[in-house]
Amino acid sequence: MAVTVEAVRPGGGLVTARPRAGSATARRLGRWAAIYVPVVVASTFVTFLLGSLSNANPAASVLGDNATPQDIVRINHVLGLDQPLLVQYGRWVSRALQGDLGVSYFTQIPVSTSIGQRLPVDLSLAVLAISLALLVGGATGALAAVRSGSWIDRGVTWVCSAGSTVPAFVVGIGLVVVFSVTFKLLPSSGYVGLTDDPVGWLEHIALPAVALSIEPGIWVARQLRTALVDVLDQNYVTGAVVRGLSGRRILFVHALRNAAGPAITVLGYYVPVIIGGTVVTETVFSLPGLGQLVLNSATSRDVPVVQGILLVTSALVIASNLFVNAALGWLRPGVNR
């Protein structure tokens, strides 16, 4: 609980001291823990429960069609599948915390190894798409706000309205037709690791990243434009103009910081959308990412792989939400104290 300190001002009156920044940070961390710890527990339990409720028979998958009932009972005992559900869940969580997500039923490859090989594709794709959405959408929204009511503002509004109706996979196909088939500037499929060939990595990841960045970029532009128009009408901005501050300083130092909150929030909302959208995008561009892995694993009922991918995806979404909340706290330090 925050403690308010009151002191007597010379000449009379009370002065109320604000709580220290450290206590505000501790309260914010406490609120985050109260929200995200139950979310983590619930997400891991639901992830495990989905695998347990599936119709897949792990023992039969491991032994093949020639498995006898006695062999199936023996393998179930070895895998611990004859234990109560909560015991299995506790063992699975304990191993997951140590980096052990189990072994694929069919390939016998550790799930953590398979995810580790494909996760860089999704991370690089998501980071580049979010960066493009933030940079292009932020610049477009700021320009529309500064030129509010002009033909630039109306043009940005029209483009955003039209672009929001086009799905990412349609944008991806259009990019392939234009840049790969027509002009042959960029490859239409495949992937090269960033550490192996940075230029080749950028060439292969550019089109899918642009396809995924369109929708979040549009919403960033919309939110920033609306918030920035409102901020630029505030009295403190008028006072800064009267004091002779340059328009560039008013915009970048004062106005943008106060107007960026809604745009950052909507960008955080689109992180799971981008991660989920990689399934379709990877299909269009033939990228060897988690989307293709989870699709193939779900088709073949490879439960450990599906569970591992769902767990990693949940962790990425929760981490992105924590990052967004931290960014909002930095932008607006007086909020939520």
C-alpha positions as CSV (number, residue, x, y, z in Angstrom):
1,M,0.0,0.0,0.0
2,A,1.3,3.4,-1.0
3,V,2.2,5.7,1.9
4,T,1.5,9.4,1.5
5,V,3.7,11.8,3.4
6,E,2.3,15.2,4.4
7,A,4.4,18.1,5.5
8,V,3.6,21.7,6.6
9,R,4.5,24.3,3.9
10,P,6.2,27.4,5.3
11,G,3.5,30.0,5.8
12,G,0.8,27.3,6.1
13,G,-0.8,24.6,4.1
14,L,0.1,21.0,3.5
15,V,2.4,19.5,0.9
16,T,1.7,15.9,-0.2
17,A,4.8,14.0,-1.3
18,R,4.4,11.6,-4.2
19,P,5.3,8.0,-3.8
20,R,8.8,7.1,-4.9
21,A,9.3,5.7,-8.4
22,G,10.6,2.4,-6.8
23,S,7.3,1.8,-5.0
24,A,5.4,2.5,-8.2
25,T,7.5,0.0,-10.1
26,A,7.0,-2.6,-7.4
27,R,3.3,-2.2,-7.6
28,R,3.3,-2.4,-11.3
29,L,5.4,-5.7,-11.2
30,G,3.0,-7.0,-8.5
31,R,0.0,-6.3,-10.8
32,W,1.7,-8.0,-13.7
33,A,2.5,-11.1,-11.6
34,A,-1.1,-11.2,-10.4
35,I,-2.3,-11.2,-14.0
36,Y,0.3,-13.3,-15.9
37,V,1.1,-16.0,-13.4
38,P,-2.5,-17.4,-13.6
39,V,-2.4,-16.9,-17.4
40,V,0.8,-19.0,-17.6
41,V,-0.6,-21.8,-15.4
42,A,-3.8,-21.8,-17.3
43,S,-2.1,-21.8,-20.7
44,T,0.2,-24.7,-19.8
45,F,-2.6,-26.7,-18.4
46,V,-4.9,-26.2,-21.4
47,T,-2.0,-27.0,-23.7
48,F,-1.3,-30.3,-21.9
49,L,-5.0,-31.1,-21.6
50,L,-5.5,-30.7,-25.4
51,G,-2.8,-33.3,-26.0
52,S,-4.2,-35.7,-23.4
53,L,-7.8,-35.4,-24.7
54,S,-6.7,-36.2,-28.3
55,N,-7.5,-39.5,-29.9
56,A,-3.9,-40.3,-30.6
57,N,-2.5,-43.4,-29.0
58,P,1.2,-42.7,-28.3
59,A,2.1,-46.4,-27.6
60,A,0.5,-47.5,-30.9
61,S,2.4,-44.7,-32.7
62,V,5.7,-45.7,-31.2
63,L,5.3,-49.5,-31.8
64,G,3.5,-49.4,-35.1
65,D,0.7,-51.6,-36.5
66,N,2.1,-54.8,-35.1
67,A,1.8,-53.7,-31.4
68,T,0.1,-56.2,-29.1
69,P,-2.1,-55.0,-26.2
70,Q,0.7,-56.1,-23.7
71,D,3.2,-54.0,-25.6
72,I,0.9,-51.0,-25.5
73,V,0.4,-51.3,-21.8
74,R,4.2,-51.6,-21.3
75,I,4.9,-48.5,-23.4
76,N,2.1,-46.5,-21.6
77,H,3.8,-47.3,-18.3
78,V,7.2,-46.3,-19.6
79,L,5.8,-43.0,-20.9
80,G,3.9,-42.4,-17.6
81,L,0.6,-42.3,-19.5
82,D,-1.0,-44.6,-16.9
83,Q,-0.6,-42.0,-14.2
84,P,-3.4,-39.6,-13.1
85,L,-3.8,-36.5,-15.3
86,L,-2.5,-34.1,-12.7
87,V,0.6,-36.2,-12.1
88,Q,1.3,-36.3,-15.8
89,Y,0.8,-32.5,-16.0
90,G,3.2,-31.9,-13.1
91,R,5.9,-34.1,-14.6
92,W,5.4,-32.4,-18.0
93,V,5.7,-28.9,-16.6
94,S,8.8,-29.9,-14.5
95,R,10.5,-31.2,-17.6
96,A,9.5,-28.3,-19.7
97,L,11.0,-25.9,-17.2
98,Q,14.3,-27.7,-17.8
99,G,14.0,-27.5,-21.6
100,D,12.7,-31.0,-22.1
101,L,9.5,-30.9,-24.2
102,G,9.5,-34.6,-24.9
103,V,10.2,-36.6,-28.1
104,S,8.3,-36.8,-31.3
105,Y,6.3,-40.0,-31.7
106,F,7.3,-40.5,-35.3
107,T,10.8,-39.0,-35.8
108,Q,12.1,-39.6,-32.3
109,I,13.7,-36.2,-32.5
110,P,13.5,-34.1,-29.3
111,V,10.8,-31.5,-29.6
112,S,13.0,-28.8,-28.3
113,T,15.5,-29.6,-31.1
114,S,12.8,-29.4,-33.8
115,I,11.5,-26.1,-32.3
116,G,14.9,-24.7,-32.0
117,Q,15.6,-25.3,-35.6
118,R,12.5,-23.6,-36.8
119,L,11.9,-20.9,-34.2
120,P,14.5,-18.4,-35.7
121,V,12.4,-18.3,-38.9
122,D,9.3,-17.2,-37.0
123,L,11.2,-14.8,-34.7
124,S,12.9,-13.1,-37.6
125,L,9.7,-12.9,-39.5
126,A,7.7,-11.5,-36.6
127,V,10.4,-9.0,-35.5
128,L,10.8,-7.7,-39.0
129,A,7.0,-7.5,-39.6
130,I,6.5,-5.7,-36.3
131,S,9.4,-3.3,-37.0
132,L,8.0,-2.5,-40.5
133,A,4.5,-1.9,-39.0
134,L,5.9,0.4,-36.3
135,L,8.1,2.4,-38.6
136,V,5.9,2.7,-41.7
137,G,2.6,2.9,-39.8
138,G,4.1,5.3,-37.2
139,A,5.5,7.6,-39.9
140,T,2.3,7.5,-41.9
141,G,0.1,8.2,-38.9
142,A,2.3,11.1,-37.7
143,L,2.3,12.6,-41.2
144,A,-1.5,12.4,-41.4
145,A,-1.9,14.0,-38.0
146,V,0.5,16.8,-38.7
147,R,-1.3,17.5,-42.0
148,S,-4.8,16.9,-40.5
149,G,-7.5,17.8,-43.0
150,S,-5.2,18.0,-46.0
151,W,-5.2,15.8,-49.0
152,I,-2.4,13.8,-47.4
153,D,-4.6,13.0,-44.4
154,R,-7.5,12.0,-46.6
155,G,-5.2,9.9,-48.8
156,V,-3.8,8.0,-45.8
157,T,-7.3,7.4,-44.5
158,W,-8.4,6.0,-47.8
159,V,-5.4,3.8,-48.2
160,C,-5.8,2.4,-44.7
161,S,-9.5,1.7,-45.2
162,A,-8.8,-0.1,-48.5
163,G,-5.8,-2.0,-47.2
164,S,-7.5,-3.3,-44.1
165,T,-9.9,-5.4,-46.2
166,V,-7.1,-7.4,-47.9
167,P,-5.9,-10.6,-46.1
168,A,-2.2,-11.2,-45.5
169,F,-2.1,-14.2,-47.8
170,V,-3.6,-12.2,-50.7
171,V,-1.0,-9.5,-50.2
172,G,1.6,-12.2,-50.2
173,I,0.5,-13.7,-53.4
174,G,0.4,-10.3,-55.0
175,L,3.9,-9.5,-53.8
176,V,5.1,-12.8,-55.3
177,V,3.5,-12.0,-58.6
178,V,5.0,-8.5,-58.8
179,F,8.5,-8.9,-57.2
180,S,9.3,-12.5,-58.0
181,V,7.4,-13.4,-61.2
182,T,7.2,-10.1,-63.0
183,F,10.4,-8.2,-62.1
184,K,12.4,-11.2,-60.6
185,L,13.8,-9.0,-57.9
186,L,13.3,-11.2,-54.9
187,P,12.9,-15.0,-54.3
188,S,9.4,-16.3,-53.9
189,S,10.2,-19.2,-51.5
190,G,12.9,-20.7,-49.3
191,Y,14.9,-19.4,-46.4
192,V,18.5,-18.6,-45.6
193,G,19.7,-18.2,-42.0
194,L,20.7,-14.7,-40.9
195,T,24.1,-15.9,-39.7
196,D,24.8,-17.8,-42.9
197,D,24.0,-15.0,-45.3
198,P,22.6,-11.7,-44.1
199,V,21.8,-10.5,-47.6
200,G,20.2,-13.7,-48.6
201,W,18.2,-13.8,-45.3
202,L,16.8,-10.3,-46.0
203,E,16.0,-11.2,-49.6
204,H,14.0,-14.3,-48.5
205,I,12.3,-12.8,-45.5
206,A,11.4,-9.4,-47.0
207,L,8.2,-10.3,-48.9
208,P,6.6,-12.4,-46.1
209,A,7.4,-9.8,-43.6
210,V,5.8,-7.0,-45.7
211,A,2.7,-9.2,-46.2
212,L,2.4,-9.7,-42.4
213,S,3.1,-6.0,-41.6
214,I,0.3,-4.5,-43.7
215,E,-2.6,-5.0,-41.3
216,P,-0.8,-4.0,-38.0
217,G,0.8,-1.1,-39.8
218,I,-2.6,0.2,-40.9
219,W,-3.9,0.0,-37.4
220,V,-0.8,1.7,-35.9
221,A,-1.3,4.5,-38.4
222,R,-4.9,4.9,-37.6
223,Q,-4.4,4.9,-33.8
224,L,-1.4,7.2,-33.9
225,R,-3.2,9.6,-36.2
226,T,-6.3,9.8,-34.0
227,A,-4.3,10.2,-30.7
228,L,-1.8,12.6,-32.1
229,V,-4.5,15.0,-33.5
230,D,-6.0,15.1,-30.1
231,V,-2.6,15.7,-28.4
232,L,-1.6,18.5,-30.7
233,D,-4.8,20.3,-29.6
234,Q,-3.8,20.2,-26.0
235,N,-3.0,23.4,-24.0
236,Y,0.5,22.3,-23.2
237,V,1.3,22.1,-26.9
238,T,-0.1,25.5,-27.5
239,G,2.1,26.8,-24.6
240,A,5.2,25.1,-26.1
241,V,4.5,26.9,-29.4
242,V,4.1,30.2,-27.6
243,R,7.4,29.7,-25.8
244,G,9.1,29.4,-29.2
245,L,9.9,25.6,-29.2
246,S,10.4,24.2,-32.7
247,G,7.7,22.1,-34.3
248,R,10.0,19.2,-34.6
249,R,10.9,19.2,-30.9
250,I,7.2,19.6,-29.9
251,L,6.3,16.6,-32.1
252,F,9.1,14.2,-31.3
253,V,9.9,15.1,-27.7
254,H,6.4,15.9,-26.3
255,A,3.5,15.0,-28.5
256,L,4.5,11.6,-29.8
257,R,5.4,10.2,-26.4
258,N,1.9,11.1,-25.1
259,A,0.1,9.9,-28.3
260,A,2.0,6.6,-28.8
261,G,0.1,4.6,-26.2
262,P,-2.8,3.4,-28.3
263,A,-0.5,2.5,-31.2
264,I,1.8,0.5,-29.0
265,T,-1.2,-1.3,-27.5
266,V,-2.7,-2.3,-30.8
267,L,0.7,-3.5,-31.9
268,G,0.9,-5.7,-28.9
269,Y,-2.5,-7.1,-29.8
270,Y,-1.2,-8.0,-33.3
271,V,1.8,-10.0,-32.0
272,P,-0.2,-13.2,-31.5
273,V,-2.0,-12.5,-34.8
274,I,1.3,-12.3,-36.6
275,I,2.5,-15.5,-35.0
276,G,-0.7,-17.2,-35.9
277,G,-0.6,-15.8,-39.4
278,T,2.7,-17.5,-40.1
279,V,1.0,-20.8,-40.9
280,V,-0.6,-19.3,-44.0
281,T,2.4,-17.1,-44.8
282,E,4.8,-20.0,-44.5
283,T,2.6,-22.0,-46.9
284,V,2.6,-19.2,-49.5
285,F,6.4,-18.6,-49.3
286,S,7.5,-22.1,-48.4
287,L,9.2,-21.1,-45.2
288,P,10.4,-23.8,-42.8
289,G,8.9,-22.3,-39.7
290,L,6.8,-23.4,-36.7
291,G,3.6,-22.9,-38.7
292,Q,4.5,-25.8,-41.1
293,L,5.8,-27.9,-38.3
294,V,2.6,-27.6,-36.2
295,L,0.4,-28.2,-39.3
296,N,2.2,-31.4,-40.2
297,S,2.3,-32.5,-36.5
298,A,-1.4,-31.9,-36.0
299,T,-2.2,-33.8,-39.2
300,S,-0.1,-36.8,-38.0
301,R,-1.3,-36.4,-34.4
302,D,2.2,-36.0,-33.1
303,V,1.0,-34.7,-29.7
304,P,4.4,-33.8,-28.0
305,V,5.4,-31.6,-30.9
306,V,2.0,-29.8,-30.9
307,Q,2.1,-29.4,-27.2
308,G,5.7,-28.0,-27.3
309,I,4.8,-25.5,-30.1
310,L,1.7,-24.3,-28.2
311,L,3.8,-23.8,-25.1
312,V,6.5,-21.9,-26.8
313,T,3.9,-19.8,-28.7
314,S,2.1,-19.0,-25.4
315,A,5.4,-17.9,-23.9
316,L,6.1,-15.6,-26.8
317,V,2.7,-14.0,-26.6
318,I,3.0,-13.5,-22.8
319,A,6.5,-12.1,-23.2
320,S,5.3,-9.7,-25.9
321,N,2.5,-8.4,-23.6
322,L,5.0,-7.8,-20.8
323,F,7.2,-5.9,-23.2
324,V,4.2,-3.8,-24.4
325,N,3.2,-3.0,-20.8
326,A,6.8,-2.1,-20.0
327,A,6.9,0.2,-23.0
328,L,3.6,1.9,-22.0
329,G,4.9,2.4,-18.5
330,W,8.0,4.0,-19.9
331,L,6.0,6.3,-22.2
332,R,3.5,7.2,-19.6
333,P,5.2,6.8,-16.2
334,G,2.4,8.5,-14.4
335,V,-0.2,6.0,-15.5
336,N,-1.2,2.9,-13.4
337,R,0.8,3.9,-10.4
